[in-house]
Amino acid sequence: MDDQKYLRMALDLAKKGRGWTSPNPMVGAVIVKDGKVIGKGWHQKYRSLHAEREALANCRQSAKDATLYVTLEPCCHHGNQPPCTEAILES
């Protein structure tokens, strides 16, 4: 099943943040459109872009009508980074 494949990819990306994101969690994100990965990212270190924003920034085409696979629900509060939910809705 493709959903499992893309979520596994997001989990593997999240692991790249091990040791760098604390006190935030490790998170990975993959954006898929028409069966192709068009963007991916992970939370690389504390105070840096969250995985969702990193994946959107790395998109090779518009994320409109794409599917976002992310290992943790997107944040919706202002902290060190603006809410990821806003970036997702804007895309």
C-alpha positions as CSV (number, residue, x, y, z in Angstrom):
1,M,0.0,0.0,0.0
2,D,1.4,3.4,-1.0
3,D,0.2,5.1,2.2
4,Q,2.5,2.9,4.3
5,K,5.4,3.5,1.9
6,Y,5.1,7.2,2.2
7,L,4.6,7.2,5.9
8,R,7.7,4.9,6.3
9,M,9.6,7.5,4.2
10,A,8.4,10.3,6.6
11,L,9.5,8.2,9.6
12,D,12.9,7.6,8.1
13,L,13.3,11.4,7.5
14,A,12.2,12.1,11.1
15,K,15.1,10.0,12.4
16,K,17.6,12.4,10.8
17,G,16.7,14.9,13.5
18,R,17.8,12.5,16.3
19,G,19.8,14.4,18.8
20,W,19.1,17.8,17.3
21,T,15.5,18.7,17.9
22,S,15.0,18.5,21.6
23,P,12.9,19.7,23.4
24,N,10.8,19.4,20.2
25,P,10.0,15.9,18.7
26,M,11.6,14.4,15.6
27,V,9.2,14.9,12.7
28,G,9.3,13.9,9.0
29,A,7.0,15.0,6.2
30,V,6.5,13.8,2.6
31,I,4.3,15.5,0.0
32,V,2.9,13.3,-2.8
33,K,1.0,14.4,-5.9
34,D,-0.2,12.1,-8.7
35,G,1.8,9.2,-7.2
36,K,5.1,11.1,-7.1
37,V,7.0,12.6,-4.2
38,I,7.2,16.4,-4.9
39,G,8.6,17.5,-1.5
40,K,10.1,16.1,1.7
41,G,11.6,17.5,4.8
42,W,12.3,16.9,8.5
43,H,12.7,19.0,11.6
44,Q,16.4,19.3,11.4
45,K,17.2,21.1,14.7
46,Y,15.6,23.0,17.5
47,R,14.3,26.4,16.3
48,S,14.6,25.5,12.6
49,L,11.7,25.0,10.2
50,H,9.3,22.3,11.1
51,A,9.1,19.2,8.8
52,E,5.9,20.4,7.1
53,R,7.4,23.8,6.2
54,E,10.6,22.2,5.1
55,A,8.8,19.8,2.8
56,L,6.7,22.7,1.4
57,A,9.8,24.7,0.8
58,N,11.4,21.8,-1.0
59,C,8.4,21.2,-3.3
60,R,9.3,20.9,-7.0
61,Q,5.7,21.9,-8.0
62,S,2.6,23.3,-6.4
63,A,1.3,21.3,-3.4
64,K,-2.3,22.1,-4.3
65,D,-4.3,18.8,-4.3
66,A,-1.3,16.9,-3.0
67,T,-1.3,14.6,0.0
68,L,0.9,15.4,3.1
69,Y,2.3,12.4,5.0
70,V,3.6,13.7,8.4
71,T,4.6,11.7,11.5
72,L,3.0,14.1,14.0
73,E,0.0,16.4,13.8
74,P,1.0,19.8,12.5
75,C,1.3,22.6,15.1
76,C,-1.3,25.3,15.2
77,H,0.4,27.7,17.7
78,H,3.0,30.5,17.5
79,G,6.3,29.5,19.1
80,N,9.8,29.5,17.8
81,Q,8.2,28.9,14.4
82,P,4.8,30.0,13.0
83,P,2.0,27.5,12.9
84,C,2.5,24.8,10.2
85,T,-1.3,24.6,9.8
86,E,-1.2,28.0,8.2
87,A,1.5,27.0,5.7
88,I,-0.4,23.9,4.8
89,L,-3.7,25.7,4.3
90,E,-1.9,28.4,2.2
91,S,-0.4,25.7,-0.1
